[in-house]
């Protein structure tokens, strides 16, 4: 699958910076293809969403919450949908998988979206 539109995993860890702890990381190949919400397209909405994602030791999303809204409920909801569909490499402590939070950023940009998916 094509890479997500300007999607970038932030290196912000939700737990201590000990060398033996690793944050979860997203496997972008497993994510649902982004779909620009029709209402956001009609209103020409764009923006950046920052999500906190709780990843279980099995790599599945357990919970998510919008940390910073794009200003559009439709774009925020679509971002949650995209990342909830992804498989993650789970966080680890002492080389053992563990449930952990990570922050992800998704940028919705009308001109780039039309170029890639239009």
Residue pairs with C-beta under 8 A, 6 or more apart in sequence:
1 28
1 29
1 31
1 33
2 33
2 116
3 28
4 28
4 31
4 34
4 82
4 106
5 34
5 106
5 107
5 108
5 109
5 112
5 113
5 116
5 117
6 106
6 107
6 109
6 112
7 28
7 82
7 104
7 105
7 106
7 107
8 104
8 105
8 107
9 25
9 26
9 102
9 104
9 105
10 50
10 102
10 103
10 104
10 105
11 23
12 102
12 103
13 21
13 23
13 102
14 23
14 52
14 100
14 101
14 102
14 103
15 21
15 23
15 91
15 100
15 101
18 93
20 93
20 94
20 95
21 91
21 92
21 93
21 100
22 91
22 92
22 93
23 91
23 100
23 102
24 53
24 55
24 59
24 88
24 89
24 90
24 91
24 100
24 101
24 102
25 88
25 89
25 102
26 53
26 83
26 86
26 88
26 89
26 104
27 86
27 87
27 88
27 89
28 86
30 85
30 86
30 87
31 82
31 83
31 85
31 86
32 81
32 82
32 85
32 86
33 117
34 78
34 82
34 113
34 117
35 78
36 78
36 108
36 110
36 113
36 117
37 72
37 74
37 75
37 77
37 78
39 45
39 74
40 46
40 72
40 74
40 75
40 78
40 108
41 110
43 72
44 110
45 70
45 71
45 72
45 74
45 75
45 108
46 70
46 75
46 108
46 109
46 110
47 69
47 70
47 71
47 72
47 75
47 107
47 108
48 68
48 70
48 105
48 106
48 107
48 108
49 66
49 68
49 69
49 70
49 75
49 76
49 79
49 105
49 106
49 108
50 66
50 67
50 68
50 103
50 104
50 105
51 64
51 65
51 66
51 67
51 79
51 80
51 83
51 103
51 104
51 105
51 106
52 64
52 65
52 67
52 101
52 102
52 103
53 61
53 63
53 64
53 83
53 88
53 101
53 102
53 103
53 104
54 61
54 62
54 63
54 64
54 99
54 100
54 101
55 61
55 62
55 88
55 90
55 91
55 99
55 100
55 101
55 102
56 62
56 90
56 99
57 90
57 97
57 98
57 99
58 90
58 97
59 87
59 88
59 89
59 90
59 97
60 87
60 88
61 83
61 84
61 86
61 88
62 99
64 80
64 83
64 84
66 76
66 79
66 80
67 103
69 76
70 76
70 79
70 108
72 108
75 108
78 108
79 106
79 108
82 106
83 104
83 106
88 102
90 97
90 98
90 99
90 100
91 97
91 98
91 99
91 100
91 102
92 98
